[in-house]
């Protein structure tokens, strides 16, 4: 289960990122975090931008609604989804993981 947290501006999703992968995709769940892989290299914010692009696509939200709030230089990151209730983000995560 993914540990989605509430935030005054929306919901926070913990992510484990594998940068430099072969595809941009959701890999699964590990240790309470959504695992994703992106092809971008972990340099100068390229991988972080690729993760924002991937998350906005798979969760059907605008890129401007997804903000990195922790872990800019770490594989463990936290993304804020603006104006999205934690329960709704949790449901979307569950559906996403079950469909993969």
C-alpha positions as CSV (number, residue, x, y, z in Angstrom):
1,X,0.0,0.0,0.0
2,X,1.2,3.5,-0.9
3,X,1.4,6.0,2.0
4,X,-0.4,9.0,0.5
5,X,-0.5,11.9,3.0
6,X,-2.7,14.9,3.3
7,X,-1.4,18.4,2.8
8,X,-3.0,21.8,3.2
9,X,-2.8,22.3,-0.6
10,X,-3.6,18.7,-1.8
11,X,-2.1,15.3,-1.4
12,X,1.6,14.1,-1.1
13,X,2.7,11.0,-2.9
14,X,6.1,9.3,-2.0
15,X,8.0,8.1,-5.1
16,X,11.0,5.9,-5.6
17,X,12.7,6.8,-8.9
18,X,15.0,4.8,-11.1
19,X,16.6,7.4,-13.5
20,X,18.3,6.3,-16.7
21,X,15.9,3.4,-17.2
22,X,14.8,1.9,-20.5
23,X,11.2,3.3,-20.4
24,X,9.1,5.9,-18.7
25,X,6.7,3.8,-16.7
26,X,5.2,3.0,-13.3
27,X,7.0,-0.1,-12.0
28,X,5.0,-0.9,-8.9
29,X,5.0,-0.4,-5.2
30,X,7.9,-0.8,-2.7
31,X,8.2,0.2,0.9
32,X,5.0,2.3,0.8
33,X,6.2,4.3,-2.3
34,X,5.2,4.3,-5.9
35,X,8.1,3.0,-8.0
36,X,8.7,4.7,-11.3
37,X,11.4,4.4,-14.0
38,X,12.3,7.3,-16.3
39,X,14.8,7.4,-19.2
40,X,16.2,10.8,-18.3
41,X,19.5,11.0,-16.6
42,X,19.7,12.2,-13.0
43,X,21.4,15.5,-13.8
44,X,20.3,19.1,-13.7
45,X,16.7,18.2,-12.9
46,X,16.1,16.2,-16.0
47,X,14.9,13.1,-14.2
48,X,12.7,15.2,-11.9
49,X,11.0,16.8,-14.9
50,X,10.5,13.4,-16.5
51,X,8.8,12.2,-13.4
52,X,6.5,15.2,-13.3
53,X,5.6,14.5,-17.0
54,X,5.0,10.8,-16.2
55,X,2.9,11.5,-13.1
56,X,0.7,14.1,-14.8
57,X,0.1,11.6,-17.6
58,X,-0.8,8.5,-15.6
59,X,-2.9,10.4,-13.0
60,X,-4.6,12.6,-15.7
61,X,-3.7,15.9,-14.1
62,X,-2.0,19.0,-15.5
63,X,1.8,19.2,-15.1
64,X,1.3,22.4,-13.1
65,X,-0.6,20.4,-10.5
66,X,2.4,18.2,-9.7
67,X,5.2,19.7,-7.6
68,X,8.4,18.2,-6.2
69,X,8.5,19.1,-2.5
70,X,11.3,16.9,-1.2
71,X,14.1,14.8,-2.5
72,X,15.4,16.8,-5.5
73,X,18.7,15.0,-5.5
74,X,17.6,11.6,-4.0
75,X,15.8,8.6,-5.6
76,X,13.3,9.0,-2.8
77,X,11.0,11.9,-3.6
78,X,7.7,13.4,-2.4
79,X,5.4,15.0,-4.9
80,X,2.5,17.3,-4.1
81,X,-0.6,17.0,-6.2
82,X,-2.4,20.3,-5.9
83,X,-6.1,20.4,-5.1
84,X,-6.4,16.6,-5.0
85,X,-7.8,14.9,-2.0
86,X,-5.6,12.2,-0.4
87,X,-8.4,9.6,-0.7
88,X,-8.8,10.3,-4.4
89,X,-5.0,10.1,-5.0
90,X,-4.9,6.8,-3.1
91,X,-7.7,5.4,-5.2
92,X,-5.9,6.4,-8.4
93,X,-2.7,4.8,-7.2
94,X,-4.5,1.6,-6.4
95,X,-6.2,1.4,-9.8
96,X,-2.9,2.3,-11.5
97,X,-0.9,-0.4,-9.7
98,X,-3.7,-3.0,-10.3
99,X,-3.8,-2.3,-14.0
100,X,0.0,-2.8,-14.4
